[in-house]
Amino acid sequence: MWAKKRVADGWQHGPARTDQIKAHPSLVPHDELPDCENYYDRVMVEQVIRAVVALGYRINALHAPADATGTGCLRWDIGWRA
């Protein structure tokens, strides 16, 4: 989501972050990110999930029906633990 907003705001891929010309080296497809950034993203997601569960919420995976392209997707339902 961050990358989509940045691109919509005029940001583009560049060798280094430069706010004046709106360039950032991380604006690449996820599978092209360096391992250190993938690791950071994975750790952050794990920590958010742990915090949500610690606050008493539950996270359920819901399989959504196929969309117009014929592919389904996995959605998440977060609700209060009963």
Backbone hydrogen bonds, N-H to C=O, Kabsch-Sander energy under -0.5 kcal/mol:
donor,donor_aa,acceptor,acceptor_aa,energy
5,K,1,M,-2.3
6,R,2,W,-2.5
7,V,3,A,-2.6
8,A,4,K,-2.3
9,D,5,K,-1.6
10,G,7,V,-1.8
11,W,6,R,-2.8
12,Q,22,K,-2.3
14,G,24,H,-0.9
18,T,23,A,-2.4
22,K,18,T,-0.6
23,A,18,T,-2.0
24,H,12,Q,-2.0
27,L,24,H,-1.2
28,V,26,S,-2.1
32,E,29,P,-2.3
33,L,30,H,-1.6
37,E,34,P,-0.8
38,N,34,P,-2.0
39,Y,35,D,-2.7
40,Y,36,C,-2.1
41,D,37,E,-2.6
42,R,38,N,-2.5
43,V,39,Y,-2.6
44,M,40,Y,-2.4
45,V,41,D,-2.3
46,E,42,R,-2.3
47,Q,43,V,-2.4
48,V,44,M,-2.2
49,I,45,V,-2.4
50,R,46,E,-2.4
51,A,47,Q,-2.3
52,V,48,V,-2.5
53,V,49,I,-2.4
54,A,50,R,-2.5
55,L,51,A,-1.6
56,G,53,V,-1.8
57,Y,52,V,-1.9
58,R,79,G,-3.2
60,N,77,D,-2.9
62,L,75,R,-3.4
64,A,62,L,-0.7
64,A,73,C,-2.5
67,D,71,T,-2.5
70,G,67,D,-2.0
73,C,64,A,-0.6
75,R,62,L,-3.3
75,R,73,C,-0.5
77,D,60,N,-2.8
78,I,76,W,-0.5
79,G,58,R,-2.0
79,G,77,D,-0.6
81,R,56,G,-2.4
